C-alpha cells in the first residue's frame, strides 16, 4: 500500500470549518511533492456532522459555468427578468 501525505485522506468538499484536520487548507502541496508523496482526497460532506458549506459571495459565480453571479441573479429577480 503506497504512503500518502500525512498518512490521511483530506476532504475535498467546500467547507467553511477550516479548523478541521481533514480540511484542504492543511495540505502543503510543496511539502508533499518534496517528499514524493501523493495527497489522498475524498468528499466527506455527506457523512460529516461538522460540515458547513461555504456560502458564495455575491461576486462568485453561481453556476459551474460561471455565467452568472449571485448578485446578477438577485438583480434579475428584482427587475422581474427571471
Steps between C-alpha positions, in 0.01 A plus 500: 500500500655834397550774755321831462562846643452508879368143470140623483221584261407868473148621427445655159161653590470877505457541876533807720626295801867576434613371840413143400807277468371370167446849348682572175677796659713248690654372177848628428537389139861618479593287801313199359682542168835535675437175686374331184162425657157523345210674672191289563165683484135401528173683551392446862224765497212251483596315820682772694303650789735802501450587130407865442469592131681808381254777413609667177545875500292701260797534263569124471347307210173334593526228240795278413501659157557838668238663282320678784589624847263508797483877475399479134235242583349713778511809277304308234247384758448857623446617142264207434716360221518139618 
